[in-house]
Amino acid sequence: MTDDRQTRERELTELLQYLHESRGLDLTGYKRVGLLRRLAKRMRAVGVEGFAAYQSYIESNPAEYTGLLDTLLINVTAFFRDDLPWDYLRNEIVPLLLEQKGPTDAIRVWCAGCATGEEAYSLAIVLAEALGIERFQERVKLYATDLDDEALAKARLGAYGERDMADVPGPIVEKYFDHRDHTFYFRKDLRRCVIFGRNDLVQDAPISRVDLLACRNTLMYFDGPTQSKILARFYFALNEGGFLFLGRAETMLTHATMFTPMDLRRRVFTKSRTPGGERVPLSPRAIPARGAASRMPNEPRDTSLRLRSFEAGMVPQFVIDETGHLFLVNARARSVFRLASADIGRPLQDLEISYRPYELRSVIEQAYAERQPVVREGVAWRGHDGEQRWFDISVTPLFDATGAPGGASVSFVDVTRGRQLQQQLDDSQVELETAYQELQSTNEELETTNEELHSTVEELETTNEELQSTNEELETMNEELHSTNEELQTINEELRQRSDSLNDVNTFLESMFTSLRSGIAVLDRDLRVTVWNRQAEELWGARAAEVETVHFLRLDIGLPLEQIEKPIRDCLDGRIDSHEAFLQARNRRGRAIICKTTVYPLVTRDNAQPRGVIVLMDELPAGASASDGDGTAEQAVTSEAAASGEPEAKSPARR
């Protein structure tokens, strides 16, 4: 058993490694239980057992990768899914976001794990309602990403059926969708503000400078370390004060240092100021008397030169002593961070520079502990002039001749220009990747218009979207996209209709048998009772529930059944078409009666072998008699008269 488990684990590892190397699909971060369940489901669908056999199947059938991806990526989404968080987003978060932004500032939104696009378009509708259509088109850039190419293809089309729109309010549907041929299309003028692209949250770079990031019910499929990795990317992607919108099945109680909950019930978080946690005060240390600023004119020439060089440095820099007091500040640092000469000698923890743009005291402690420089890259800071800047902060510990800590030097390298270029590069990369995916899916159509599409980037985006929409419309017409749920609903509807029809037939037959005055017994080929109407119950005192499925000739009723056994079997064998007999019997009250008994075969349309027989039983009126040609009825009447001591009743034939 242990060997089988080890073999299975090794084959699974080899399969995951193959998918990563050949397709770039890293599944190692997915929760193992869910991953195994969905892999097993896909292997059952293709009729393969074992991970090694399935790997061989994928290698020989490249198209299987698409089916595997569809199974692994659970594209469950809907417009305004879970109303409560959307109401909170619409009424609280979006107004707060607009209040933080200037009247003309761009608003960047990222919908990660967008599936077939319903959630991305829901975000677009919420922002368009808050801003108005024109200002939405001018200010909003909404990026929607997913790993599933087929889901992205449907999302780019922006076409949804009536069932998809069932829960969307009518005014919203009328305002934001065009209705054609039982299909709802998202408005094209707003569709251009939504950019769909492929992005692997585990491997690909995140979209940066985002004000609102929605990733609902996606993180729950990853294990803990992978979730931490993705959340770190989300932290980098969000602007200061940006909002993170998660699904109801997700929470971040273990990542409170990066994100602060706005409303934990609705899973809305905001980016924390710094991920460093609480401030750690520096430990006081005894040092010689300070006063470097007043001694500068009396220093030796080389020391004075070094101080003047420090003062004139282009990089903002300051020095603290080992007690945590400000010792030196150059002109650039005073200008950028508004430090004054009077601040020299003050404890660092009393100055704004100690925690803005970054919590420096914990970094200084780390530099002392590691006895080497510590760097924090890409620290965002909005200057006093309102301009957004980024710095690489370097903290270098200083030691005296004995190796004891003597202070620390803190420098700020302005990387704003490089950061802006990197962000532009990231944006360009996302747009180029999106364009590449679209070009790949519509290669044949684009070849005929290649020269025109290369004229301008704007024409490329517009024409490519139109071609993509045309191709996807044709694909939508030809493909049957029935989910398992729809199939079950269809089957249930058919069963309900058949059940209703069967009930109608049964009601009709019951009404027909009830309306007939004769007692009726319908027998199958084994002479078991299948129908016993109400008149038969009244005649013999046996209820239908008691006689159904019972052998007719074994019924304990007042009718001599052995006298009609042969006619019944002759009808079943097709030797006669019918038989009529007048039998002496006793009804349910014990009264002697003459029962007219008629037997018919139960035949089908094709006149095949009878399926059974129908036995009609009629109680003749008092004083009546008849003959079936062999004197049976007359003998029955005579015997009854003799038994009762009455004069013999004569039959009409004898008279």
N, C-alpha and C positions, 0 to 999 in steps of 0.2 A: 504494500500500500504506500509506504514511504517512497519507494522507487518510482511508482506511478505519479505521485505528487511532484517529485523532483523533475521528472521528465516533462510533465505538463507545464510546470513553471518555466523550465528552460525553453520549451517550444513557444510559450507566450512571450518570453523576453526576446527571442529571435524574431517573432512576428512583429512586435512593436519596433524593434530596431530596423527591420526591413521597411516598415511604413515610414519611419523617420528618415532613413537614408534615401529611399526611392521617391517618396512623395512629399517630404518635408513636414509630415504630420507627426507631431510629438504627443503621444498619448500617455506618457509616463506620469504626467501630473494629474490624470483623472482618478477619481476614487475607484479603487480596485473592484469593489463589489459591483458597482454600476457598470464598469467597463466589461467585466466578465459576463454580466447578464446580457448586455446588448451584443457582444461578440457571439455569444451562444445563440441568440435569436437570429442573427444574420447567417450563421453557419447552418442552422436548421432550415432556413429559407432556401439555401442553395444546395442542401443535401450533402453537407460535408461534415465529417467528424474529426476532431483533433485540430490543434492550432497549426501543426506542421503541414497537414493536408490542406488546410485553408490557405496557408501562405503559398503553396504550390498552385492552388486554384487561382489566386490573385495574379500570380506571375504569368499564368497561361491565359487569363481572361482580364485584360486591362480595364475593361468596362466595369468590372466588379467593384473597383475602387469607389465609383460613384454611388453604388448601392450601399456599400459599407459606410460611406460618409453620411448618407441619408439616415441610416440606422443609428449611428453614433451621435449625431447632432439632432437633438430632439427639438424640432421647430414648433414649439407650442407657444402661440402668441395670439393676441387679439387687440382690436382697437380699445383704448382706455381700459385695459385689463385691470381688474380690482379697482373699483370706483373710488374708494376712500383715499388711497395715496394720490390719485390724480386730482381729486378735489383740493387736497392740501397743497399740491404743487401749483395748481391754478390760482388758488386764493392767497397763499402765503409766500411760497418760494419765488415764483416768477415776479411778483411785485417787488420783493426784496432784491432780486437780481437786477431789475431795471433801475431801482433806486441807487444801487452801487455803481452802475455804468453811467457815463455821460450821455447826453441826448443824441449824440451822433456816433458813439463808440460802437464798434462791431461786437456782436454777440456770437460766440462760438460754442456749439453744442456737439457732443459726441454720444451717439447711441451705440454702445458696444453689445454685440450679440443680437443684432436686429432681426435675424431670421428672415421672414418674408416681408418685412417692412411696416407692419401695422403699427408697431410702437414708435418708429421713427416719424411716421406721418402723424401720429397722435401728438408727439412733441411739437411738430410743425404747426398743427392746428392750435394748440394751447398758446404758443408764442404769437401766432398770427392774430388770435383773438385779443391778446394783451397789447400788441403793438399796432395793429391795423395792417391791412394787406400791403400797402406801399412801403411802410417803414420796415415791415418784415423782410421784403425783398431787398431793401437797401442795407439792412444791418445784420441779418442772421445768416450764418453759414452752419449748416447742420450736416455732420459727418455720420454715416451709418455703416457699420462694418460687421462682417460675419465671416466664418470660415467656410460656409457652404455655398458653393458657386451657384447651384440650382436655386437655392433660396434667394440669393442676391439677384438672380435673373428675374424672378417673379417680383421682387421688391422694386427693381428698376422700372418694370412695366407699370407698377402702381394700379393694377386692375384687380378688382375683388368682386366676388359674387354676392348675391342677395343675402345668403346665409352669413357671410362675413360681416355685413353691414347691419345685421339684425339689431344689435344692441347700441348702435350709434344714433344719437338723437336726430330726428328728421331735419331740423334747421341746419345742423352741421353738415349732414349729407348733401343737402341742397346747395349749401354755400361753397363747399370745398370739393365736390365730386361732380363729374359729368356722367350722366346715365345714358348708356347706349347698349342696345341688344342685351338686356338683363345683366349688364356688367357696369360697375361703377369705377371710373377712372379719376385718380387724383389730378387736380388742376395742373396743367402744364406750366403755367407761369410760376406757381409755387414749387412745382417739382424740380425746377432748375436750382433751387436753393438747397436741395437735399442731394448730397454726394454719397453714393454707395461704393464701397470698396472692400476688398478682402483683407482681413487682418487677423493674425493669430495672436491672441492676448498673451500667450506664453512666450512667443519667440519674437514677434515683430515689435518695432518701436511704436510707442503710443503717440496719439495725436496730441500736440501740445497747445498751451494757452487756451484751455477749455474753461468756460464759465459754468457749464452744466453738463454732467456726465451721467448718463442713464445706463445701467448694466443690471437688468432685472432678471433674476432666476437663472443666472449663468454661472456665477461663482460656486453655486452649490454642487456642481458636478466635478469640482476639482478638490484635491486633498489640501491639507493645511499649508504645507510649504509652498505649493503652487498658488494658493490664494494669497499668501503673503507677498509673493513675487508680483502678482497681478496688481494688488493694492498699492504696492510701491510704485508701479508704473502709473496707476491712476493718480497717486499723490503728485508725481512729477507732472502729469498732464494738466492738472487743475491749476487755475490761477489762484492767487491768495483770495480767500473768501469764497471760492468756488463751491458748488454743491454737487454731492454724489447721491444718486437716486437708485436704490437697490430694490430687489424683489422681496416679497413677504417671507420667503423661505430662507433669507440670508440675513446675517447680522455681523457686526464687527466688534464684539466686545473685547477681543484680544488685540485690536489695533486702535485703541483709543488715543494713542499718542499721535497718530497721523490724522484721524478724522474725529470730529466732535459731533455727537448726534443732535440734530435739530428736533426730530421727532422719531423716537426709537420704534414706536408702534407702526409708523408708516414707512420706516426704513429710509429716512432722509438725513444725510450727514453733510457737514461742511468741513473744508480743509482746515486743519489746525494750523496755528501760526508757525510752529516749528515742531518737528517730530522728536525733539530731544527730551521731552518730559519736563520735570521740575528743574528750577535753577539750583545749581550746586555752588555754594559760596566757596571762595578760595580760602585755604588755610593760612592764617597769619604766620609770618616768619620774621625773625629779628634781622635787621639790616643796618648798615651805617646810616648816619643822618643824610636826608635828602637835600635837595636844593640845587639841582643841576642847572636850572635856568639861571640862577644868580651867579654861578661860578663860571659860566661860559667865557666871559672876557678874560679870566685869569688862567684858563687852561693852556697847556702847551700847544704849539702851533699845529701838530698833527691831530691832536684831539679836537681842536677847534675846527679844523678842516673837515674832519669826519662829521661833526655836528652840523656844519653848514651844508655838507653834501646830503645828510639825512633830511635837513630842513627843506632843501630844494628838490627832493625826490618827486618824480611824477606819479608814483604809486602812493595812495593814502596809506600811512603807516604810523603806528604809535607803539610805545614800549611801556610795560608795567614792571614794577619791581616785584620782589618775591612776596611782599605783603599784600599785593593786589592793588596798589595805588598807581595812578597814572604818572609816568616818569618823563616821557618825551612824546611829543606830537609834532609831525611835520606839517608844513603849510598846506599841503594837498588834503590831508585828513581834516584839518581845521575847516577848510573851505567846503569839502563835500559833506561832512557829518556835523558841521556847525559846532565844533569844539573851540573853546576859548583858552587863552593862556592861563586864566584863573582856574581852569579845570585841572591843571597840573598839580599833583599832590592829593587829589581827591580819590576816594576808593572807586575802583572800576564799577562796582555794583551799584553806585549811586548815579552813574551816567547812562544815558539812553543807549550809547554805543555798546553797552554790555549785553543787551538783548535784542537790539535792532541794528542791522538787518538779521542778526543771528545770535543765538544764545552762546556767548563766547566763553563763559566761565567753565562750563563742562568740557569744552574743547581744550582750554588751557590746562585743566587738570589732567586730561588725557595726554597732552604733550609732555607734562611733567612726569607722568607715570611711565610713558613709553620712551622718554628721553630722546625723542626725535620729532621733527616737524609733523604737524597734522594739518591736512588740507580738507576744506569743505568746498566742493565745486558747485558752480551754478546757483549761488544763493541770490534769490530775487529780492529787490528792495526798490520801493518807490520813494524817490528823493523828495526833498522839501519843495522842489519846483514842480512836483507832480509827474516827473519823468520816470518811467520804469527802467531800472538798471539791474544788471546781474554782476556778481563778483565771485572770484575764486579767493576764498579767505585762507591765508596760510598763517598758522601759529607756530613759531619757532621758539623752543625753550632756550634760555641763556643760563650758562653755568659759569661759576668762578673757577679760579685755578685749582681749587680743591675738589671740584666736581659737584659742589653743592648748588642747588637751584638759585639763580640770581635774578630771575625775572623772565619775561617773555616778550618777543617781538611779534606784533600782529600787523599783517599787510593785506591790502585789498587790491587785487588785480581786476581791473574793469574788463569784463568779457562780454559786455553788452552787445557790441557789434557782432562778435562771433556767435553769440546766442541768437541774435536776430537772424543772422544768416542761416544758422542751424534750423531755426523754426521755419524759415522760408524753404529751406531744403526739405524739411519733413513734410511741409504742406505740398511742396512740389512732388515729393515722392509718393504721397498718398494719391494725389491727383493723377500722376503718371501711372501708378499701379492700377487705379480705377480705369483709366483710359485703355491700358493694356488688356485688362480683362474683357472690356467691352469689344476691343478690336479683335481679340482672339475668338470671341463667340460669334462675331459677324464678319469673319474674314472674307468670305466670298462676295458679300455685298460691298465691302469696303474696297476690294481690289478694283472694281469698275469706277470708283470715284476717288481713288487715292490721290491724284494730282490736286483735286479741289480741296480735299480734307487737309492737305499739308499747307494750304495758303496761309491760314491764321489759326492760332490756338482756340480762339473763340468759335470759329466755324467748325473746327474739329469736334469740340464738345457738343455743340448743337446738333450737327448732322449725325454724329455718332449716336446720340440719344434717340433721334428719330428712327435711325436704322435699327437700333436695338429694340425699340418699341414695336416696329413693324414685324421684325422677326419673331419676337416673343408673342405677338398677337396671333401669328400664323401657327406657332407651336401650341398655343393655348387651345386653338380651334381643333387641332388634330389629336391632342393627348387627353386621356381620361384620368383626371386627378381626383379619384375617389378614395377617400381615407377609409380606414377600417370602421370608424364610427358611422360613416354614411352608409356603408354596405350593411352593417347591422341594422340600421334604421330602415333601410329598404326591405331587408328580409322580414323584419318585424311587421312592417306595413303589409307585406304580401300575406304573411301568416294571419294577420288580423282580418284582412279581406276574405281569405279562405275560411277563417273561422266564422265570420259573419254569414258567408254564403252557406256554409254547412248548417249553421243554426237556422237559417231561413228554410233550407230543405227539410231539416228535421221538424220544424214547426209546421211546414206545409203537409208533410206526411202524417204528422200527429193529428192535424186538423182533418185530413182526409179519412184516416182510420176512425177517428172519433165520430165523424159525420155519418159513416156507414152504419146501418142498423144491424148488420150481421156481426156476430162475433168472429174475429179474424185472428188466425195464428199463421205466422210466416215462419217456415222451417228452412234450415240450411240443408246441405246434402247429407249431413250427419244426423238429420232429423232433430236438431236442437232448436229450441224456440228463439227466434230473434225479434219477433214483434208479437205482442199480445195486447189487443186494444181494450178500451174501456167496456165495450159490450160483452167481450169474452169474460172480463172480470165479473160483470153483473150476472152473466149466465151461469158461471161455474163457481164463483166465489173465490177464485185464486187471483191474487194480485200479480201485476206484470213483473215486479221485482222478485217474486217468488218462483216464477216459471221460466224467466229468460235464461238461456244457456242450458236449460234442463232438457233431457231427451223427451220428445213429445209423447212417445208410447209409454213412458214411465210416469206420466202425470196422474195424480190421484184426483180425478174429477168424475162426475157422474156420466160420462160418455164412454161407451164400450170401444176404446181405441183400437183393440185388436181386430175389429171388424173392418176397419179402413186401412190397416197396415199395408195389405197387398196393393190396393189402388194407389196409395201414396208412393210405394216403391216403383210401381209401374209408371207413374208420372215422372219420377226421377230418372228412370231408364229410358224414357221417351216412347214407351210402348202404347200409351194412351194419351189423349189430349185433355181429358177431364173425366171426372167420375162424380156421380150424385147418388146419395143413399139417404134413406129415412131410418134413423136409428132410435130405438127406445132408450131413454136416458132419464136421469134425475138432475134437476137444476140445483142451484146452491141452497134452495129452501127445502130440498128433499122431495119435491113434488115430481111425480112421473110425467114426462113430456115426450113428444116426438120431435127429434132434432133432425132437421134437414141439413145434411153434411155434403158440401161440394168441394172437390179437390181439383186444383189447377196447377200445372207446372209453372215455375218461375223462370221464364226464358229471357234471353237477351236479344238485342237487335239483330245480331248475326245468326240467330236461330241455332246457336251452339248448344251443347249439352245443358239442360236446365240447372240453374244455380240452387234450386230448392223448390219448395211447393208452398202454395197458399191454400189454407183450409178455411172455408166459410161455414159458420155454424149458425143456423136460424131456428129458433123455437117456433113451432107451428102453433097457430091459434087453437084455443080449446075446442075439441070436437072435430078438428080437421084431421084428414089422413090422406096418404098418398102411397103409391107403389112405385118401386124402382124397376119393376119388370120381373122380379123373382119372388114376390110375395113377402119380402122382408119386413116392410112397414106394416103390412096386414098382420103378420105373425106377431110383430112387436105389440100392436094394439091389442090383439087377442090375448096375448100373454098377460098384458097389463090388466085387462078387464078380468081375466080369471083370477089374477092375484088379488084384486080388490073386491071380488065377489059381486061385481056388477054385471049386468047383461052385456053380452058381446056386442061391441060397436062394429058396425059394418062399414067397410070402405066404400068409396064411391064406385069402385070397379065392381064390387059384389052386388051393389044395388043395381 
